[in-house]
Amino acid sequence: MQFTEEISNGRVKLGAGTIYGAIKTMLDKGWIEALGGNDRKKNMSLRMKGQKWLPMY
């Protein structure tokens, strides 16, 4: 969350609810999959279905 605010020069501020809501939506749509982790860190993987939605820079 802090990194997002930093790289956007303070224009974008994400809260925990926004992040977890987005993660839940992406899991439900099959764009990402949970790989495990611990209480503080969750590992996710981008699935082929989600790759077509990534912006190309």
C-alpha positions in Angstrom: 0.0 0.0 0.0 2.8 2.4 0.9 4.7 1.6 -2.4 1.6 2.4 -4.4 1.3 5.8 -2.7 5.0 6.4 -3.2 5.2 5.6 -6.9 2.0 7.6 -7.6 3.4 10.7 -5.8 0.6 10.5 -3.3 -2.2 10.5 -5.9 -3.3 6.9 -5.1 -3.9 5.7 -1.6 -5.0 2.1 -1.2 -6.5 0.8 2.0 -6.5 -2.8 3.2 -10.2 -3.3 2.3 -9.5 -2.2 -1.3 -6.5 -4.5 -1.6 -8.2 -7.6 -0.1 -11.4 -6.9 -2.1 -9.4 -6.8 -5.3 -7.6 -10.0 -4.4 -10.9 -11.8 -3.7 -12.3 -10.7 -7.0 -9.3 -11.8 -8.9 -9.3 -15.2 -7.1 -13.1 -15.6 -7.8 -12.5 -14.9 -11.5 -9.6 -17.3 -11.7 -7.1 -14.6 -12.7 -4.8 -15.5 -9.8 -4.4 -18.5 -7.6 -3.3 -18.7 -4.0 0.0 -20.6 -3.4 0.0 -20.6 0.4 2.0 -18.5 2.7 1.8 -17.5 6.4 -0.3 -15.1 8.5 1.5 -12.0 7.2 2.4 -12.9 3.7 0.2 -14.6 1.1 1.8 -15.9 -2.1 -0.2 -15.6 -5.3 0.4 -16.6 -8.9 -1.0 -15.0 -12.1 -2.9 -17.5 -14.2 -3.0 -17.6 -17.9 -6.6 -16.4 -17.9 -5.5 -13.2 -16.0 -2.6 -12.4 -18.3 -4.8 -11.0 -21.1 -6.0 -8.3 -18.7 -2.6 -7.0 -17.8 -1.7 -3.6 -19.3 1.4 -3.7 -21.5 3.9 -1.0 -20.6 
